[in-house]
Amino acid sequence: MQNFNSKFKSDLKMRCYKFSLDIISLADELPNKRSSWIIIDQLIRSATSIGANITEAKASSSRLEFKKFNEIALKSANETKYWLCLLRDTKLSKKERIEPLLNEAIELSNMLASGILKLKNKKF
């Protein structure tokens, strides 16, 4: 079971890293408009924060700190979903380009939420 958990954590970290790269790639495709700049700035901040906080969690000095960094990562994932929906609905990017990113944000959010619930229910 330990090997599975290690692989899961590694896969989550790598998925977050790839997701950050995909968001940065999207940013470079957007039109050079003021509305795009504002949305993409917030989107890059929230999307890259997911993986950064997971990385920080790994270096935590306590279980409480570990849980807190994962909760921040979850909040960032939820914020990322908001910005992606806003980009899609303002038609600053094609729906076909946004939907896979939105689906990945939803999956990352679900994975983080599941992990946090397990942490909250686990007794030491």
C-alpha positions as CSV (number, residue, x, y, z in Angstrom):
1,M,0.0,0.0,0.0
2,Q,2.9,2.4,0.7
3,N,4.2,2.1,-2.9
4,F,0.7,3.0,-4.2
5,N,0.5,6.1,-2.0
6,S,3.9,7.2,-3.0
7,K,3.0,6.8,-6.7
8,F,-0.3,8.6,-6.2
9,K,1.4,11.6,-4.6
10,S,4.1,11.7,-7.3
11,D,1.4,11.5,-10.0
12,L,-0.5,14.3,-8.4
13,K,2.6,16.5,-8.2
14,M,3.5,15.7,-11.8
15,R,-0.1,16.3,-13.0
16,C,-0.1,19.7,-11.3
17,Y,3.3,20.6,-12.9
18,K,2.0,19.6,-16.4
19,F,-1.2,21.5,-15.7
20,S,0.8,24.6,-14.9
21,L,2.7,24.3,-18.2
22,D,-0.6,23.8,-20.1
23,I,-2.0,27.0,-18.5
24,I,1.1,29.0,-19.4
25,S,0.8,27.7,-22.9
26,L,-2.8,28.8,-23.0
27,A,-1.8,32.3,-21.8
28,D,0.6,32.7,-24.7
29,E,-2.3,32.0,-27.1
30,L,-4.8,34.5,-25.8
31,P,-5.5,37.8,-27.6
32,N,-3.5,40.9,-26.5
33,K,-6.5,42.6,-24.8
34,R,-6.7,44.1,-21.4
35,S,-9.4,41.7,-20.3
36,S,-7.2,38.7,-21.3
37,W,-4.3,40.1,-19.3
38,I,-6.3,40.4,-16.1
39,I,-7.9,37.0,-16.3
40,I,-4.8,35.1,-17.4
41,D,-2.7,36.8,-14.6
42,Q,-5.1,35.5,-12.0
43,L,-5.4,32.1,-13.8
44,I,-1.6,31.6,-13.9
45,R,-1.3,32.5,-10.2
46,S,-4.0,30.2,-9.1
47,A,-3.1,27.2,-11.4
48,T,0.6,27.3,-10.5
49,S,-0.3,27.7,-6.8
50,I,-1.8,24.2,-6.8
51,G,1.5,22.4,-7.4
52,A,3.5,24.9,-5.4
53,N,1.4,24.2,-2.3
54,I,1.6,20.4,-2.8
55,T,5.3,20.8,-3.0
56,E,5.3,22.8,0.2
57,A,3.1,20.2,1.9
58,K,5.7,17.5,1.2
59,A,8.2,19.6,3.2
60,S,5.8,20.2,6.1
61,S,7.1,19.8,9.7
62,S,3.7,18.7,11.1
63,R,0.6,16.9,10.1
64,L,-1.4,20.1,10.7
65,E,0.9,22.1,8.4
66,F,0.7,19.3,5.7
67,K,-3.2,19.5,5.8
68,K,-3.1,23.3,5.6
69,F,-0.9,23.4,2.5
70,N,-3.2,20.8,0.9
71,E,-6.3,22.9,1.8
72,I,-4.6,26.0,0.1
73,A,-3.9,23.8,-3.0
74,L,-7.6,22.9,-3.1
75,K,-8.7,26.5,-2.8
76,S,-6.3,27.4,-5.7
77,A,-7.8,24.5,-7.8
78,N,-11.3,25.9,-7.1
79,E,-10.2,29.4,-8.0
80,T,-8.6,28.0,-11.2
81,K,-11.9,26.5,-12.3
82,Y,-13.6,30.0,-11.9
83,W,-11.0,31.7,-14.1
84,L,-11.2,29.0,-16.8
85,C,-15.0,29.2,-16.9
86,L,-14.7,33.0,-17.2
87,L,-12.2,32.6,-20.1
88,R,-14.6,30.2,-21.8
89,D,-17.7,32.2,-21.3
90,T,-16.1,35.5,-22.4
91,K,-15.1,33.6,-25.5
92,L,-11.5,34.9,-25.2
93,S,-10.5,31.3,-25.9
94,K,-12.2,28.5,-27.7
95,K,-14.4,26.2,-25.6
96,E,-12.5,23.2,-27.1
97,R,-9.3,24.6,-25.7
98,I,-10.6,25.4,-22.3
99,E,-12.7,22.2,-21.6
100,P,-9.8,19.8,-21.2
101,L,-8.1,22.2,-18.8
102,L,-11.3,22.7,-16.9
103,N,-11.7,18.9,-16.6
104,E,-8.2,18.5,-15.3
105,A,-8.8,21.3,-12.7
106,I,-11.9,19.5,-11.6
107,E,-10.0,16.2,-11.3
108,L,-7.2,17.8,-9.4
109,S,-9.7,19.5,-7.1
110,N,-11.5,16.2,-6.5
111,M,-8.2,14.4,-5.7
112,L,-7.2,17.1,-3.2
113,A,-10.6,17.2,-1.6
114,S,-10.5,13.4,-1.2
115,G,-7.1,13.5,0.4
116,I,-8.0,16.2,2.8
117,L,-11.1,14.3,3.9
118,K,-9.0,11.3,4.6
119,L,-6.5,13.4,6.6
120,K,-9.4,14.9,8.7
121,N,-10.8,11.5,9.5
122,K,-7.5,9.8,10.2
123,K,-6.6,9.5,13.9
124,F,-3.1,9.3,15.2
